[in-house]
Amino acid sequence: MFIGESVIRHRRINAGTDEWNVPAYAWTTQPLTCLGFAPGGSEEPTRVGVASVANRAAIYFDGAVDVVATDRLEVRGVVWEVDGDPQTWHSPFTGRASTVVYLKYVRKDAPDAV
């Protein structure tokens, strides 16, 4: 028996059009359970006047999971963007399928006072 971690999937859906006939969108949420969350590295991109940190992570699911590249996943209170398409892989030992989803999150702080 494994103890998974709670994840909330945020998906943007078409909610019709507004009064000017421009497409309107809304976010839906769906709880998911992952096998594991693996924080990755961080980098500090250099941009004049902006302090930011780009973070990466991977999240693992048992079997197939309904996550697409345009979704966002909320893990441990942080909303991450899905980075590319989720990838399915099979264990060479059991043949069991699992899915890995790569995530990215860019934290932008206030402009530097330089």
C-alpha positions as CSV (number, residue, x, y, z in Angstrom):
1,M,0.0,0.0,0.0
2,F,1.3,3.5,-0.9
3,I,0.4,6.8,0.6
4,G,-0.1,9.2,-2.3
5,E,0.1,13.0,-2.2
6,S,-2.9,15.2,-3.0
7,V,-2.7,17.3,-6.2
8,I,-5.3,19.6,-7.7
9,R,-5.5,19.8,-11.5
10,H,-6.5,23.2,-12.9
11,R,-7.8,23.1,-16.5
12,R,-8.9,26.1,-18.6
13,I,-12.1,25.5,-20.4
14,N,-14.1,27.5,-22.9
15,A,-17.0,29.1,-21.1
16,G,-18.7,30.6,-24.1
17,T,-18.3,34.3,-25.2
18,D,-18.6,37.6,-23.5
19,E,-20.9,40.5,-24.5
20,W,-18.5,41.4,-27.4
21,N,-18.5,37.9,-28.7
22,V,-14.9,37.3,-27.5
23,P,-14.2,33.8,-26.2
24,A,-14.4,33.6,-22.4
25,Y,-12.6,31.0,-20.3
26,A,-12.9,29.6,-16.9
27,W,-10.8,27.3,-14.7
28,T,-12.1,23.9,-13.4
29,T,-10.4,21.9,-10.7
30,Q,-10.1,18.2,-10.2
31,P,-8.4,16.4,-7.3
32,L,-5.8,13.8,-8.2
33,T,-3.4,11.6,-6.2
34,C,0.2,11.2,-7.3
35,L,2.7,8.6,-6.3
36,G,5.5,11.1,-5.7
37,F,6.6,14.7,-6.2
38,A,10.3,15.3,-6.9
39,P,11.4,18.9,-6.7
40,G,14.1,19.7,-9.3
41,G,16.6,22.4,-9.6
42,S,16.3,26.1,-9.7
43,E,17.9,28.8,-11.7
44,E,18.0,32.5,-11.5
45,P,17.6,33.9,-15.0
46,T,19.4,37.2,-15.5
47,R,17.1,40.0,-16.6
48,V,17.7,43.7,-15.9
49,G,15.3,45.0,-13.3
50,V,13.6,41.7,-12.5
51,A,14.4,39.3,-9.8
52,S,13.1,35.8,-10.6
53,V,13.7,32.2,-9.9
54,A,12.7,29.4,-12.3
55,N,11.9,26.1,-10.5
56,R,11.4,22.7,-12.0
57,A,9.9,19.5,-10.7
58,A,8.6,16.1,-11.7
59,I,5.4,14.4,-10.5
60,Y,4.7,10.7,-10.9
61,F,1.3,9.0,-11.3
62,D,0.3,5.4,-11.3
63,G,-1.0,4.4,-14.8
64,A,-2.5,6.9,-17.2
65,V,-3.7,10.2,-15.9
66,D,-5.9,12.9,-17.4
67,V,-3.3,15.7,-17.6
68,V,-2.5,17.7,-20.7
69,A,0.2,20.3,-21.5
70,T,-2.1,23.3,-20.9
71,D,-3.1,22.2,-17.4
72,R,-1.7,23.5,-14.1
73,L,-1.1,21.3,-11.1
74,E,-1.3,22.5,-7.5
75,V,1.1,20.7,-5.3
76,R,1.8,21.6,-1.7
77,G,0.0,25.0,-2.1
78,V,2.0,26.0,-5.2
79,V,0.4,26.1,-8.7
80,W,2.9,24.7,-11.3
81,E,2.6,24.9,-15.1
82,V,2.8,21.6,-16.9
83,D,6.0,21.7,-19.0
84,G,5.3,19.7,-22.2
85,D,3.2,16.6,-22.7
86,P,3.0,14.1,-19.9
87,Q,5.0,11.0,-20.6
88,T,4.0,7.4,-20.1
89,W,6.7,4.8,-19.3
90,H,6.7,1.1,-18.4
91,S,8.8,-0.5,-15.7
92,P,11.3,-2.9,-17.2
93,F,10.8,-5.1,-14.1
94,T,7.0,-5.3,-13.9
95,G,5.8,-3.9,-17.3
96,R,3.5,-1.7,-15.2
97,A,2.7,1.7,-16.8
98,S,3.2,5.0,-15.0
99,T,3.1,8.6,-16.0
100,V,5.6,11.4,-15.3
101,V,4.6,15.0,-15.7
102,Y,7.3,17.7,-15.7
103,L,6.5,21.0,-14.1
104,K,7.8,24.6,-14.1
105,Y,7.2,27.5,-11.8
106,V,8.7,31.0,-12.2
107,R,8.6,33.2,-9.2
108,K,8.9,36.9,-10.1
109,D,9.7,39.2,-7.2
110,A,9.6,43.0,-7.2
111,P,12.0,44.8,-9.5
112,D,15.5,45.2,-8.2
113,A,16.2,48.6,-6.8
114,V,19.5,49.1,-8.6
